[in-house]
Amino acid sequence: MSIISRVLRPAATFFVSYALYPLLLAATLGLYAASRVWHWDLARVFMGLAGTRLALMLAVETLHPARPEWRMTWPSFKRDLKYMAINGGTTGLVKIAIGWAALDLSRFNTGIVTGLPVAVEFLALLLGFEFFQYWYHRLSHTNRGRLGAWLWKVHAPHHLPDKVYLLMHPVGHPLNLLVSLALVQLPLVVLGARQESIFLFNALMGLQALVSHFNVDIKAGPLNYLLVGTELHRFHHSMDLDEAKNFGVVTPVWDLVFGTFRYRPGRLPAALGVAHPQDYPASHELRKVLMLPFR
């Protein structure tokens, strides 16, 4: 290995671990601020931000994986494409379309937070969404009673993969994503937030959705108590049920309030996936996975 490689490789690893996530967060907030100052079209800015961010993070994940065995492989990518075709082609596009429409129609909104400062609107959106999402997510994992067992069958497909990386995020049952879609959009409509709050909410949620499944050794430190990133959500996918908590998707505030917050600095889960994989279809067995809630 050359002297340059011996110097650059550790520097790149340090940058990716400690600086990349704060910079992505700062870029998202900075773009939001610039959009307000220069009155950019927020819907177009949102789409451009989402695409650019995904491309950059894919490149980083390929070059600096947290664990090489969790890399995307050709067989896992082919599996992901099937789920993208079902979930991305239906609920994913619907989510983008509704998010776009929400930004455009927000000027007509009247609701609970209408007229309040943008910061208050944003916090109301975030905490309201997270409260309903948290309890739906948590109840889906309890597997208690007839309803709990069915909710777990709907949610379990997302936990079948034994590796977590960016493009596995769409792996899941369409019913689960449709419920998530309703939970995301309901606060936007009921609260009556303005464009700026909706843009910031969707931009931040999009970043956290990517970062949470990032196969990169991100070390966010105190930010883990404000936002759900790689270090928290990776444990949510742990095969060890004592670790598989952290039900928040944007902020861990309700995990902290209700005692389900798990943070293990400097450690990765020993194994990812469901606790008893022999009881479930393999994640690539698409027909069996789709039938799981009806079995």
ZIHU-V688903 format. One record per helix or strand of 3 or more residues. SS is the DSSP state (2 for helix, 1 for strand). FROM is the first residue (numbers start at 1). TO is the last residue. Records with the same first field share a line. If there is no record, write none. Layout:
SS = FROM-TO / FROM-TO
//
This chain:
2 = 3-18 / 20-38 / 42-63 / 68-70 / 74-108 / 118-142 / 145-159 / 166-168 / 174-191 / 195-212 / 221-225 / 230-236 / 253-258 / 277-279 / 286-294
//
